Amino acid sequence: MRLPAPIAVLAATLALAGPVRAAAAPETARARSIADDYARARAEARSRGVPLVVDVWAPW
C-alpha cells in the first residue's frame, strides 16, 4: 500500500526526528492556580513578572 505524499513526508520527518525530551521547568516558571481571588492572582503575576491567564466558563 502506498501512502499519499503528505502522509509519507510526515512519517519520514517523524522517523528522522528521533525522540524528544521535555526540559523540566524551573520552580518559578510553573503555573499556579488561584481560584476566586482576582486581586491576589494579579498581584502575584505582577510580582513574578508573568502573564495572568483568566479562565472563565458558563454552563449555558
C-alpha positions, 0 to 999 in steps of 0.5 A: 500500500502506498501512502499519499505524499503528505502522509509519507513526508510526515512519517519520514520527518517523524522517523528522522526526528528521533525522540524528544525530551521535555526540559523540566521547568524551573520552580518559578516558571510553573503555573499556579492556580488561584481560584476566586481571588482576582486581586491576589492572582494579579498581584502575584503575576505582577510580582513574578513578572508573568502573564495572568491567564483568566479562565472563565466558563458558563454552563449555558 
